Amino acid sequence: MEKSQWNKCHNQLWFVLTVSFLLCLVLILSDYSSLNSGRNFSRVTYCITNFANVIVTQDQHHSNSLPLPDETKRISSDSNTSTSIPAPYSLGHGRQPNNVTSSNRNNETRIVATVINTPPPQSIPYNTKTRIPHNDSDSCSGRYIYVYDLPKMFNQDLLKNCHSLQRWTDMCPYMSNMGLGPKLIDKSSKRRDRLLGDKALFVPFYAGLDVGQYLWGYSTSVRDASPLELVKWLSNRPEWKKMWGKDHFLVGGRIAWDFRRQTDNDSDWGSKLMFLPEAKNMTLLSIESSSWRNEQAIPYPTYFHPSKESQVLEWQRRMRKRKRPYLFTFAGAPRPDYKENIRDMVISQCQSSTKHCKLVGCYHGANKCDDPLNVMRVFQSSVFCLQPSGDSYTRRSIFDSILAGCIPVFFHPGSAYVQYTWHFPSSPSKYSVFISENDIKEKKVMINETLLRVPKHEVIAMREEVLRLIPKIIYADPRASGLETFEDAFDIAVKGLLDKVEKTRRDMEEGKDPGNAFSQLNATKFDMPGTKRREGIGESRSFKSTNRNLCKFSR
């Protein structure tokens, strides 16, 4: 019965939250990613409030046709789709996919966005009959998410100005095709402005797109203008006063540090969104969290966006059978201006171990990272994939390597173990190898010797765990319903968020108001899980890049 209840009213929420969710990631993906707008809501389902035209037709003037907030509605639907869905991008076919575009700047080339342009934009037939719940006893009770109808300045107006969102890049092409298909909500759906039994409230503020316009050459007052207006607007809403924001969440679209500027000096980086008193009560989902408790990291989008469960199973089977001639691989570029970074040492060790290591250099003039086929083929041919920190702790490459069945090797707990706690196993040794970055700096270990000592049976077990992680780190295609037994990255993120809100609500009802603890600094967050704190393992520190002009989310 529980599963059948989960399988009701499923498609609308995905289009609402995921499009906003992934749109908020566009900026980070413009540095290195393939934006993967996808998911299916047949396994884990939720209901949604306050979004009407979640899918709009393609704009005739430019290609940033995206779902945007419109009317206030509550929908619970049993939608059936009957359409031809483009196959997921399967790597290794010897051609550049037409649904991936790339951008070359700052000496590194990265996949920018998944742009599904074959077949061309066309209407997708949907059964848009909706079931309007008449009371709170319906099967979606307790799983409703209220989506604010924010003023246009916080989302729609940003899209209209997509040409100027990024200093070096026209963002409009990277927003195309996110809104393909007809409106999912039938005109007979009832408008409902009042918040009833919604469990969480989503704030569709495109924070990453907003601050990205002003990171270079603008004062802190300009960078903070929209966040200040947002919290002023929210705090005056009746919905806010229910839990004073502790049931609210937003998607940052950049690493969390970009929203935690600690001074008002114009030379300091980012905005102070998450230091505003009201925002301290909200939860931030981003591709990398910082040291504060009201943040949660979610996976970077990958190249793979399946529409059927069979595609996931086939992909896992292919990765399980792959021959892997390389012991380990590193794909990335050095960080000569950041002395604390170990990338130069990692590259040096790889170059001195050509028998065991394959280096994919993301260098100016010889950049091999612009071709996803090239990168993924190498990952698919490697037993281990090295994941040293770049300009921040996390890397998109972590999820590419998992997708390829390559066991990640981490050098800092902040790269994965303390980040993706909703998506990764609690035991790091089940799916990865850890080598302390301090041991690398002090030349106490050789990477090849360390990895050669891993017993074969442990390698096999870790690879199996990595393969099991694949469904959890991908964002499935939202236009199809076929992933009935898998939970994808979006499913897990929303479930984790709802569980967190429910726990906070229970605590408040029992008189255990979390108060300041909700957004406290966690001084031990970046310690190695399951170990006592000791020198050389996971020092807790506030990350600040020494050169913010570098590509921020590089390999």
RODRENLUM-323887 format. One record per residue (C-alpha): x, y, z; residue number from 1. Coordinates in nm, 3 decimals. Layout:
! residues N
((X Y Z) NUM),
...
! end
This chain:
! residues 555
((0.000 0.000 0.000) 1),
((0.282 0.236 0.086) 2),
((0.442 0.182 -0.253) 3),
((0.114 0.243 -0.429) 4),
((0.073 0.564 -0.237) 5),
((0.426 0.665 -0.333) 6),
((0.332 0.604 -0.694) 7),
((0.056 0.865 -0.704) 8),
((0.074 1.229 -0.803) 9),
((0.429 1.187 -0.926) 10),
((0.518 1.368 -1.247) 11),
((0.431 1.727 -1.158) 12),
((0.672 1.768 -0.871) 13),
((0.961 1.648 -1.077) 14),
((0.905 1.906 -1.347) 15),
((0.861 2.180 -1.092) 16),
((1.141 2.112 -0.851) 17),
((1.391 1.948 -1.083) 18),
((1.380 2.218 -1.347) 19),
((1.430 2.482 -1.079) 20),
((1.674 2.245 -0.909) 21),
((1.882 2.192 -1.223) 22),
((1.845 2.549 -1.346) 23),
((2.004 2.658 -1.022) 24),
((2.301 2.440 -1.121) 25),
((2.348 2.601 -1.464) 26),
((2.625 2.831 -1.346) 27),
((2.834 2.555 -1.201) 28),
((2.778 2.345 -1.509) 29),
((2.900 2.627 -1.732) 30),
((3.242 2.560 -1.578) 31),
((3.236 2.185 -1.626) 32),
((2.930 1.975 -1.668) 33),
((2.663 1.823 -1.878) 34),
((2.336 1.955 -1.744) 35),
((2.112 1.659 -1.708) 36),
((1.752 1.755 -1.673) 37),
((1.597 1.434 -1.586) 38),
((1.395 1.227 -1.356) 39),
((1.098 1.005 -1.334) 40),
((0.866 0.997 -1.043) 41),
((0.729 0.647 -1.052) 42),
((0.924 0.511 -0.756) 43),
((0.929 0.791 -0.501) 44),
((0.650 1.041 -0.534) 45),
((0.550 1.368 -0.382) 46),
((0.278 1.622 -0.440) 47),
((0.315 1.984 -0.523) 48),
((0.156 2.315 -0.456) 49),
((0.175 2.650 -0.627) 50),
((0.309 2.580 -0.975) 51),
((0.094 2.606 -1.282) 52),
((0.274 2.626 -1.615) 53),
((0.554 2.396 -1.521) 54),
((0.628 2.329 -1.885) 55),
((0.619 2.603 -2.144) 56),
((0.673 2.594 -2.516) 57),
((0.995 2.707 -2.679) 58),
((1.051 3.082 -2.689) 59),
((1.072 3.210 -3.043) 60),
((1.320 3.483 -2.961) 61),
((1.589 3.284 -2.790) 62),
((1.629 2.937 -2.651) 63),
((1.595 2.982 -2.279) 64),
((1.253 2.823 -2.268) 65),
((1.218 2.710 -1.910) 66),
((0.935 2.628 -1.674) 67),
((0.857 2.931 -1.464) 68),
((0.641 2.998 -1.161) 69),
((0.291 3.111 -1.249) 70),
((-0.029 3.041 -1.060) 71),
((-0.085 2.884 -0.721) 72),
((-0.210 2.528 -0.754) 73),
((-0.214 2.199 -0.573) 74),
((-0.190 1.896 -0.795) 75),
((-0.201 1.525 -0.735) 76),
((-0.193 1.334 -1.061) 77),
((-0.186 0.987 -1.204) 78),
((-0.025 1.084 -1.533) 79),
((0.048 0.841 -1.810) 80),
((0.293 0.935 -2.081) 81),
((0.291 0.806 -2.433) 82),
((0.579 0.951 -2.624) 83),
((0.900 0.883 -2.801) 84),
((1.180 0.967 -2.559) 85),
((1.533 1.027 -2.686) 86),
((1.767 0.755 -2.568) 87),
((1.997 0.846 -2.283) 88),
((2.342 0.954 -2.382) 89),
((2.535 0.628 -2.384) 90),
((2.907 0.683 -2.396) 91),
((3.157 0.489 -2.597) 92),
((2.997 0.500 -2.940) 93),
((3.275 0.695 -3.103) 94),
((3.090 1.017 -3.172) 95),
((3.027 1.351 -3.008) 96),
((2.672 1.348 -2.869) 97),
((2.433 1.609 -2.999) 98),
((2.291 1.668 -2.655) 99),
((2.613 1.800 -2.506) 100),
((2.772 2.138 -2.562) 101),
((3.106 2.257 -2.437) 102),
((3.280 2.576 -2.343) 103),
((3.652 2.650 -2.347) 104),
((3.784 2.920 -2.122) 105),
((4.037 2.975 -1.847) 106),
((4.263 2.707 -1.992) 107),
((4.015 2.426 -1.933) 108),
((3.728 2.294 -2.138) 109),
((3.425 2.147 -1.974) 110),
((3.091 2.007 -2.073) 111),
((2.847 2.287 -2.020) 112),
((2.494 2.163 -2.061) 113),
((2.285 1.882 -2.191) 114),
((2.084 2.030 -2.475) 115),
((1.846 1.772 -2.615) 116),
((1.809 1.891 -2.972) 117),
((1.734 1.565 -3.148) 118),
((1.450 1.535 -3.219) 119),
((1.363 1.906 -3.248) 120),
((1.123 2.064 -2.998) 121),
((0.779 1.916 -3.028) 122),
((0.478 1.858 -2.813) 123),
((0.482 1.550 -2.596) 124),
((0.140 1.397 -2.533) 125),
((0.044 1.363 -2.172) 126),
((-0.265 1.252 -1.993) 127),
((-0.329 1.572 -1.802) 128),
((-0.626 1.454 -1.599) 129),
((-0.571 1.559 -1.243) 130),
((-0.709 1.449 -0.913) 131),
((-0.773 1.741 -0.683) 132),
((-0.752 1.638 -0.318) 133),
((-1.055 1.756 -0.125) 134),
((-0.905 1.699 0.218) 135),
((-0.579 1.615 0.387) 136),
((-0.657 1.244 0.407) 137),
((-0.546 1.178 0.049) 138),
((-0.260 0.944 -0.031) 139),
((-0.012 1.230 -0.064) 140),
((-0.083 1.365 0.284) 141),
((0.240 1.459 0.456) 142),
((0.437 1.472 0.134) 143),
((0.319 1.797 -0.018) 144),
((0.579 2.056 -0.107) 145),
((0.466 2.414 -0.141) 146),
((0.643 2.610 -0.415) 147),
((0.640 2.984 -0.370) 148),
((0.518 3.205 -0.652) 149),
((0.805 3.451 -0.610) 150),
((0.821 3.794 -0.773) 151),
((0.971 3.766 -1.122) 152),
((1.289 3.946 -1.022) 153),
((1.401 3.632 -0.837) 154),
((1.370 3.392 -1.131) 155),
((1.192 3.487 -1.456) 156),
((1.372 3.819 -1.498) 157),
((1.705 3.643 -1.454) 158),
((1.622 3.415 -1.746) 159),
((1.530 3.711 -1.965) 160),
((1.878 3.848 -1.900) 161),
((2.052 3.519 -1.971) 162),
((2.294 3.688 -2.213) 163),
((2.454 3.878 -1.925) 164),
((2.441 3.624 -1.642) 165),
((2.803 3.519 -1.683) 166),
((3.093 3.752 -1.745) 167),
((3.254 3.541 -2.016) 168),
((2.968 3.324 -2.136) 169),
((2.630 3.373 -2.300) 170),
((2.413 3.151 -2.081) 171),
((2.108 3.146 -2.308) 172),
((2.212 2.839 -2.511) 173),
((2.270 2.646 -2.191) 174),
((1.914 2.702 -2.075) 175),
((1.750 2.570 -2.390) 176),
((1.520 2.269 -2.404) 177),
((1.466 2.255 -2.031) 178),
((1.102 2.334 -2.095) 179),
((1.015 2.102 -2.385) 180),
((0.665 1.964 -2.388) 181),
((0.311 2.088 -2.312) 182),
((0.173 2.221 -1.988) 183),
((0.123 1.935 -1.747) 184),
((-0.144 2.100 -1.540) 185),
((-0.497 2.085 -1.672) 186),
((-0.692 2.410 -1.685) 187),
((-0.951 2.254 -1.459) 188),
((-0.701 2.242 -1.175) 189),
((-0.812 2.449 -0.883) 190),
((-0.619 2.750 -0.765) 191),
((-0.523 2.731 -0.401) 192),
((-0.340 3.022 -0.244) 193),
((-0.354 2.906 0.116) 194),
((-0.092 2.676 0.259) 195),
((-0.262 2.377 0.422) 196),
((-0.075 2.061 0.514) 197),
((0.239 2.108 0.308) 198),
((0.541 1.946 0.465) 199),
((0.813 2.165 0.311) 200),
((0.830 2.489 0.118) 201),
((1.053 2.540 -0.184) 202),
((1.186 2.888 -0.259) 203),
((1.259 2.896 -0.637) 204),
((1.515 3.175 -0.615) 205),
((1.788 3.124 -0.875) 206),
((2.057 3.229 -0.630) 207),
((2.351 3.104 -0.835) 208),
((2.239 3.281 -1.150) 209),
((2.177 3.597 -0.952) 210),
((2.513 3.624 -0.778) 211),
((2.699 3.501 -1.086) 212),
((2.623 3.829 -1.259) 213),
((2.809 4.031 -0.997) 214),
((3.107 3.825 -0.883) 215),
((3.361 4.037 -1.067) 216),
((3.373 4.414 -1.051) 217),
((3.064 4.477 -0.838) 218),
((3.024 4.596 -0.480) 219),
((2.891 4.380 -0.201) 220),
((2.576 4.591 -0.187) 221),
((2.495 4.493 -0.546) 222),
((2.563 4.125 -0.476) 223),
((2.341 4.130 -0.168) 224),
((2.050 4.328 -0.315) 225),
((1.838 4.034 -0.431) 226),
((1.901 3.817 -0.123) 227),
((1.793 4.105 0.102) 228),
((1.478 4.161 -0.102) 229),
((1.405 3.789 -0.098) 230),
((1.419 3.743 0.279) 231),
((1.218 4.061 0.329) 232),
((0.948 3.922 0.100) 233),
((0.951 3.578 0.263) 234),
((0.942 3.703 0.621) 235),
((0.622 3.895 0.548) 236),
((0.442 3.586 0.420) 237),
((0.202 3.396 0.650) 238),
((0.366 3.067 0.546) 239),
((0.694 3.186 0.695) 240),
((0.551 3.226 1.043) 241),
((0.445 2.862 1.065) 242),
((0.801 2.745 1.143) 243),
((0.990 3.071 1.090) 244),
((1.159 2.932 0.782) 245),
((1.281 2.601 0.919) 246),
((1.057 2.418 0.673) 247),
((1.188 2.624 0.378) 248),
((1.460 2.518 0.137) 249),
((1.632 2.651 -0.173) 250),
((1.886 2.529 -0.427) 251),
((2.202 2.734 -0.445) 252),
((2.331 2.640 -0.788) 253),
((2.693 2.696 -0.683) 254),
((2.913 2.574 -0.401) 255),
((2.778 2.694 -0.068) 256),
((3.084 2.908 0.002) 257),
((2.966 3.143 -0.273) 258),
((2.674 3.242 -0.051) 259),
((2.872 3.287 0.270) 260),
((3.073 3.606 0.236) 261),
((3.189 3.693 0.585) 262),
((3.278 4.061 0.542) 263),
((3.143 4.361 0.356) 264),
((3.472 4.424 0.179) 265),
((3.419 4.450 -0.195) 266),
((3.727 4.233 -0.247) 267),
((3.566 3.943 -0.059) 268),
((3.393 3.674 -0.262) 269),
((3.025 3.596 -0.312) 270),
((2.708 3.710 -0.141) 271),
((2.603 3.688 0.223) 272),
((2.273 3.515 0.146) 273),
((2.319 3.232 0.396) 274),
((2.439 3.466 0.670) 275),
((2.119 3.670 0.662) 276),
((1.914 3.608 0.980) 277),
((1.614 3.471 0.790) 278),
((1.824 3.247 0.564) 279),
((1.987 3.089 0.867) 280),
((1.653 2.916 0.924) 281),
((1.637 2.775 0.571) 282),
((1.810 2.469 0.427) 283),
((2.040 2.511 0.129) 284),
((2.091 2.230 -0.121) 285),
((2.404 2.274 -0.332) 286),
((2.665 2.065 -0.508) 287),
((2.906 2.134 -0.222) 288),
((2.820 2.226 0.135) 289),
((3.030 2.432 0.372) 290),
((3.074 2.396 0.747) 291),
((2.723 2.502 0.851) 292),
((2.453 2.261 0.958) 293),
((2.170 2.401 0.745) 294),
((2.335 2.287 0.421) 295),
((2.328 1.957 0.235) 296),
((2.531 1.857 -0.068) 297),
((2.362 1.692 -0.367) 298),
((2.530 1.517 -0.663) 299),
((2.658 1.700 -0.966) 300),
((2.452 1.610 -1.276) 301),
((2.622 1.350 -1.498) 302),
((2.610 1.258 -1.866) 303),
((2.354 0.983 -1.815) 304),
((1.980 1.054 -1.796) 305),
((1.792 0.728 -1.846) 306),
((1.424 0.706 -1.924) 307),
((1.387 0.334 -1.849) 308),
((1.495 0.109 -1.569) 309),
((1.635 -0.133 -1.828) 310),
((1.879 0.135 -1.943) 311),
((2.022 0.161 -1.593) 312),
((2.056 -0.215 -1.564) 313),
((2.220 -0.239 -1.906) 314),
((2.464 0.038 -1.819) 315),
((2.559 -0.135 -1.495) 316),
((2.610 -0.461 -1.683) 317),
((2.837 -0.293 -1.938) 318),
((3.046 -0.124 -1.670) 319),
((3.077 -0.452 -1.479) 320),
((3.217 -0.628 -1.787) 321),
((3.460 -0.353 -1.889) 322),
((3.827 -0.442 -1.909) 323),
((4.033 -0.197 -1.707) 324),
((4.398 -0.192 -1.817) 325),
((4.490 0.116 -1.613) 326),
((4.536 0.084 -1.238) 327),
((4.449 0.449 -1.181) 328),
((4.365 0.765 -1.373) 329),
((4.368 1.136 -1.312) 330),
((4.178 1.382 -1.534) 331),
((4.239 1.746 -1.454) 332),
((4.479 2.036 -1.444) 333),
((4.736 2.156 -1.192) 334),
((4.680 2.441 -0.949) 335),
((5.015 2.624 -0.950) 336),
((4.873 2.933 -0.780) 337),
((4.732 2.738 -0.488) 338),
((5.024 2.604 -0.287) 339),
((4.810 2.398 -0.050) 340),
((4.670 2.196 -0.339) 341),
((4.826 1.855 -0.408) 342),
((4.733 1.835 -0.775) 343),
((5.086 1.904 -0.896) 344),
((5.213 1.618 -0.680) 345),
((4.937 1.386 -0.799) 346),
((5.017 1.466 -1.161) 347),
((5.387 1.412 -1.096) 348),
((5.325 1.071 -0.940) 349),
((5.104 0.973 -1.231) 350),
((5.364 1.079 -1.486) 351),
((5.631 0.880 -1.304) 352),
((5.413 0.569 -1.308) 353),
((5.315 0.542 -1.673) 354),
((5.283 0.164 -1.643) 355),
((4.995 0.203 -1.400) 356),
((4.854 0.555 -1.447) 357),
((4.669 0.727 -1.731) 358),
((4.677 1.108 -1.723) 359),
((4.410 1.310 -1.902) 360),
((4.547 1.662 -1.901) 361),
((4.314 1.959 -1.903) 362),
((4.586 2.193 -2.020) 363),
((4.567 2.500 -2.238) 364),
((4.642 2.404 -2.596) 365),
((4.619 2.030 -2.527) 366),
((4.287 1.995 -2.352) 367),
((4.140 1.648 -2.371) 368),
((3.866 1.719 -2.120) 369),
((3.640 1.887 -2.374) 370),
((3.532 1.551 -2.514) 371),
((3.312 1.353 -2.274) 372),
((3.369 1.038 -2.476) 373),
((3.743 1.066 -2.428) 374),
((3.718 1.126 -2.054) 375),
((3.459 0.858 -1.990) 376),
((3.644 0.598 -2.197) 377),
((3.950 0.649 -1.981) 378),
((3.745 0.624 -1.662) 379),
((3.580 0.309 -1.794) 380),
((3.926 0.163 -1.855) 381),
((4.057 0.237 -1.505) 382),
((4.028 0.054 -1.174) 383),
((4.072 0.368 -0.962) 384),
((4.006 0.735 -1.037) 385),
((4.195 1.000 -0.838) 386),
((3.983 1.282 -0.696) 387),
((4.208 1.549 -0.539) 388),
((4.049 1.880 -0.451) 389),
((4.051 2.156 -0.711) 390),
((3.939 2.511 -0.641) 391),
((3.700 2.360 -0.387) 392),
((3.672 2.027 -0.210) 393),
((3.435 1.854 -0.452) 394),
((3.463 1.767 -0.820) 395),
((3.219 1.680 -1.094) 396),
((3.465 1.405 -1.183) 397),
((3.362 1.212 -0.871) 398),
((3.027 1.132 -1.025) 399),
((3.168 1.072 -1.372) 400),
((3.400 0.810 -1.227) 401),
((3.119 0.638 -1.037) 402),
((2.910 0.637 -1.353) 403),
((3.203 0.465 -1.527) 404),
((3.238 0.202 -1.254) 405),
((3.573 0.347 -1.149) 406),
((3.652 0.339 -0.776) 407),
((3.714 0.694 -0.650) 408),
((4.028 0.775 -0.453) 409),
((3.985 1.068 -0.216) 410),
((4.246 1.277 -0.039) 411),
((4.021 1.487 0.185) 412),
((3.697 1.394 0.367) 413),
((3.539 1.714 0.238) 414),
((3.545 1.583 -0.117) 415),
((3.268 1.328 -0.059) 416),
((3.238 1.155 0.279) 417),
((3.094 1.449 0.473) 418),
((2.920 1.600 0.170) 419),
((2.684 1.351 0.005) 420),
((2.560 1.182 0.321) 421),
((2.213 1.124 0.175) 422),
((2.348 0.955 -0.137) 423),
((2.669 0.771 -0.038) 424),
((2.719 0.482 0.207) 425),
((2.816 0.582 0.560) 426),
((3.122 0.357 0.541) 427),
((3.378 0.519 0.304) 428),
((3.579 0.198 0.263) 429),
((3.283 0.025 0.098) 430),
((3.315 0.225 -0.223) 431),
((3.641 0.424 -0.215) 432),
((4.004 0.448 -0.111) 433),
((4.130 0.728 0.113) 434),
((4.487 0.862 0.105) 435),
((4.557 1.158 0.332) 436),
((4.659 1.468 0.139) 437),
((4.909 1.540 0.417) 438),
((5.081 1.210 0.344) 439),
((5.108 1.317 -0.020) 440),
((5.249 1.658 0.075) 441),
((5.501 1.502 0.311) 442),
((5.592 1.237 0.052) 443),
((5.509 0.956 0.291) 444),
((5.317 0.750 0.038) 445),
((5.325 0.662 -0.329) 446),
((4.983 0.637 -0.489) 447),
((5.068 0.344 -0.714) 448),
((5.213 0.140 -0.426) 449),
((4.910 0.211 -0.208) 450),
((4.663 0.104 -0.476) 451),
((4.863 -0.204 -0.575) 452),
((4.834 -0.326 -0.215) 453),
((4.453 -0.331 -0.225) 454),
((4.353 -0.701 -0.239) 455),
((4.170 -0.813 -0.551) 456),
((3.863 -0.927 -0.360) 457),
((3.834 -0.582 -0.202) 458),
((3.861 -0.420 -0.544) 459),
((3.577 -0.638 -0.674) 460),
((3.361 -0.560 -0.371) 461),
((3.423 -0.185 -0.399) 462),
((3.343 -0.186 -0.770) 463),
((3.015 -0.363 -0.705) 464),
((2.925 -0.099 -0.448) 465),
((3.017 0.175 -0.696) 466),
((2.792 0.014 -0.957) 467),
((2.509 0.002 -0.704) 468),
((2.555 0.375 -0.648) 469),
((2.490 0.463 -1.013) 470),
((2.109 0.498 -0.985) 471),
((2.153 0.716 -0.676) 472),
((2.379 0.972 -0.843) 473),
((2.198 1.018 -1.175) 474),
((1.905 1.244 -1.258) 475),
((1.661 1.042 -1.468) 476),
((1.467 1.172 -1.767) 477),
((1.147 1.337 -1.639) 478),
((0.947 1.271 -1.954) 479),
((0.925 0.897 -1.910) 480),
((0.798 0.665 -1.640) 481),
((1.012 0.357 -1.616) 482),
((1.236 0.367 -1.308) 483),
((0.999 0.187 -1.075) 484),
((1.245 0.017 -0.842) 485),
((1.528 0.272 -0.843) 486),
((1.555 0.598 -0.655) 487),
((1.760 0.857 -0.841) 488),
((1.951 1.156 -0.702) 489),
((1.641 1.374 -0.699) 490),
((1.429 1.116 -0.518) 491),
((1.689 1.081 -0.247) 492),
((1.744 1.455 -0.209) 493),
((1.374 1.530 -0.168) 494),
((1.320 1.241 0.072) 495),
((1.614 1.356 0.281) 496),
((1.481 1.710 0.286) 497),
((1.132 1.601 0.388) 498),
((1.272 1.381 0.665) 499),
((1.478 1.671 0.794) 500),
((1.178 1.904 0.798) 501),
((0.966 1.643 0.974) 502),
((1.230 1.590 1.243) 503),
((1.257 1.965 1.299) 504),
((0.879 1.992 1.320) 505),
((0.860 1.713 1.579) 506),
((1.134 1.873 1.785) 507),
((0.951 2.204 1.783) 508),
((0.622 2.040 1.881) 509),
((0.797 1.868 2.171) 510),
((0.946 2.194 2.289) 511),
((1.292 2.115 2.155) 512),
((1.318 2.419 1.930) 513),
((1.652 2.377 1.748) 514),
((1.703 2.754 1.760) 515),
((2.052 2.859 1.662) 516),
((2.162 2.495 1.644) 517),
((1.976 2.468 1.314) 518),
((2.241 2.677 1.139) 519),
((2.540 2.642 1.370) 520),
((2.893 2.612 1.244) 521),
((3.002 2.248 1.263) 522),
((3.369 2.273 1.354) 523),
((3.431 1.900 1.306) 524),
((3.231 1.853 0.987) 525),
((3.535 1.786 0.771) 526),
((3.689 1.530 1.004) 527),
((3.725 1.181 0.866) 528),
((3.405 0.986 0.948) 529),
((3.448 0.707 1.199) 530),
((3.787 0.822 1.325) 531),
((3.912 1.028 1.612) 532),
((4.038 1.367 1.513) 533),
((4.410 1.363 1.456) 534),
((4.665 1.564 1.266) 535),
((4.664 1.504 0.893) 536),
((4.312 1.372 0.866) 537),
((4.044 1.613 0.759) 538),
((4.131 1.944 0.919) 539),
((3.822 2.159 0.943) 540),
((3.881 2.480 0.759) 541),
((3.695 2.742 0.566) 542),
((3.795 2.697 0.203) 543),
((3.909 3.006 0.021) 544),
((4.064 2.979 -0.322) 545),
((4.370 3.192 -0.378) 546),
((4.270 3.259 -0.736) 547),
((3.899 3.303 -0.792) 548),
((3.955 3.369 -1.161) 549),
((4.025 3.002 -1.214) 550),
((3.740 2.789 -1.339) 551),
((3.563 2.709 -1.016) 552),
((3.428 2.364 -1.079) 553),
((3.696 2.205 -1.285) 554),
((3.814 1.851 -1.305) 555),
! end
